[in-house]
Amino acid sequence: MTIAEIGDIIEFKDGLQGIVEKVNENSVIVDLTYMDNFDEQTMEEKTVINHKRYTIIHSATE
């Protein structure tokens, strides 16, 4: 399992995407305002995702 780093863009839960803001031992805190359609969604700006539940789609170091 690859663990995301701060600034990485991850995808989780049926296509939701966000930018990693903080990496914890078992999870990451993600800013969801990165998504183009965020204003159309009814969700909080940030969420916590377990490392087992996301895929890195763009690394900040690339």
C-alpha positions as CSV (number, residue, x, y, z in Angstrom):
1,M,0.0,0.0,0.0
2,T,1.3,3.4,-1.0
3,I,0.6,6.2,1.4
4,A,-0.2,9.6,0.0
5,E,1.9,12.7,0.9
6,I,0.8,16.3,1.4
7,G,-0.2,17.9,-1.9
8,D,-1.1,14.6,-3.6
9,I,-4.4,14.3,-5.4
10,I,-6.4,11.2,-4.4
11,E,-9.6,9.6,-5.6
12,F,-12.0,7.7,-3.3
13,K,-15.6,6.7,-2.8
14,D,-16.9,6.4,-6.4
15,G,-14.9,9.2,-8.0
16,L,-14.6,11.9,-5.4
17,Q,-11.2,13.7,-5.5
18,G,-9.3,15.9,-3.2
19,I,-5.9,17.3,-2.2
20,V,-4.1,15.8,0.8
21,E,-3.6,18.4,3.5
22,K,-2.3,16.2,6.4
23,V,-1.1,12.7,6.7
24,N,-1.9,10.8,9.9
25,E,-0.8,7.3,11.0
26,N,-3.9,5.5,9.6
27,S,-5.6,8.2,7.4
28,V,-5.3,11.5,5.5
29,I,-7.2,14.7,5.7
30,V,-8.4,15.8,2.3
31,D,-9.6,19.2,0.9
32,L,-12.5,18.4,-1.4
33,T,-12.8,22.0,-2.8
34,Y,-10.4,20.8,-5.5
35,M,-13.3,19.2,-7.4
36,D,-14.8,21.2,-10.2
37,N,-18.3,20.4,-9.1
38,F,-17.8,20.9,-5.4
39,D,-20.3,23.7,-5.2
40,E,-23.0,21.4,-6.5
41,Q,-22.3,18.8,-3.8
42,T,-23.8,18.9,-0.3
43,M,-20.7,18.0,1.7
44,E,-18.1,19.4,4.0
45,E,-14.9,21.0,2.6
46,K,-12.7,18.5,4.3
47,T,-12.9,14.8,5.2
48,V,-10.8,12.0,6.6
49,I,-10.0,9.0,4.5
50,N,-8.3,5.7,5.6
51,H,-5.2,4.8,3.7
52,K,-6.9,1.6,2.5
53,R,-9.8,3.6,0.9
54,Y,-8.1,5.8,-1.7
55,T,-6.0,5.8,-4.8
56,I,-3.3,8.4,-5.6
57,I,-4.1,9.9,-9.1
58,H,-1.4,12.6,-9.1
59,S,1.7,12.8,-6.9
60,A,2.8,16.3,-5.7
61,T,6.4,15.2,-6.4
62,E,5.9,14.6,-10.1
